[in-house]
């Protein structure tokens, strides 16, 4: 379930950053390695950064909770 939530976060951030009418299809093209414009790649990098920061924040939270128990 956690992977599904991370995928949802990646998709939502990418769609909000990409200036395309069909951003979900564009996300699939970026993830498949297609040669696209810099805007799409920058939107993917921003979305991936959010996913990594979300994982880091949840790891810190787990560490704090584990330390308190």
MODELLER restraints for C-alpha pairs under 7 A, 6 or more apart:
rsr = mdl.restraints
at = mdl.atoms
rsr.add(forms.Gaussian(group=physical.xy_distance, feature=features.Distance(at['CA:6:A'], at['CA:51:A']), mean=6.23, stdev=0.5))
rsr.add(forms.Gaussian(group=physical.xy_distance, feature=features.Distance(at['CA:9:A'], at['CA:51:A']), mean=6.63, stdev=0.5))
rsr.add(forms.Gaussian(group=physical.xy_distance, feature=features.Distance(at['CA:10:A'], at['CA:47:A']), mean=5.18, stdev=0.5))
rsr.add(forms.Gaussian(group=physical.xy_distance, feature=features.Distance(at['CA:10:A'], at['CA:48:A']), mean=6.24, stdev=0.5))
rsr.add(forms.Gaussian(group=physical.xy_distance, feature=features.Distance(at['CA:10:A'], at['CA:51:A']), mean=6.20, stdev=0.5))
rsr.add(forms.Gaussian(group=physical.xy_distance, feature=features.Distance(at['CA:13:A'], at['CA:47:A']), mean=5.11, stdev=0.5))
rsr.add(forms.Gaussian(group=physical.xy_distance, feature=features.Distance(at['CA:14:A'], at['CA:43:A']), mean=5.58, stdev=0.5))
rsr.add(forms.Gaussian(group=physical.xy_distance, feature=features.Distance(at['CA:14:A'], at['CA:44:A']), mean=5.80, stdev=0.5))
rsr.add(forms.Gaussian(group=physical.xy_distance, feature=features.Distance(at['CA:14:A'], at['CA:47:A']), mean=5.28, stdev=0.5))
rsr.add(forms.Gaussian(group=physical.xy_distance, feature=features.Distance(at['CA:15:A'], at['CA:23:A']), mean=5.36, stdev=0.5))
rsr.add(forms.Gaussian(group=physical.xy_distance, feature=features.Distance(at['CA:15:A'], at['CA:24:A']), mean=6.63, stdev=0.5))
rsr.add(forms.Gaussian(group=physical.xy_distance, feature=features.Distance(at['CA:17:A'], at['CA:43:A']), mean=5.28, stdev=0.5))
rsr.add(forms.Gaussian(group=physical.xy_distance, feature=features.Distance(at['CA:18:A'], at['CA:39:A']), mean=7.00, stdev=0.5))
rsr.add(forms.Gaussian(group=physical.xy_distance, feature=features.Distance(at['CA:18:A'], at['CA:40:A']), mean=5.96, stdev=0.5))
rsr.add(forms.Gaussian(group=physical.xy_distance, feature=features.Distance(at['CA:18:A'], at['CA:43:A']), mean=5.57, stdev=0.5))
rsr.add(forms.Gaussian(group=physical.xy_distance, feature=features.Distance(at['CA:30:A'], at['CA:41:A']), mean=6.85, stdev=0.5))
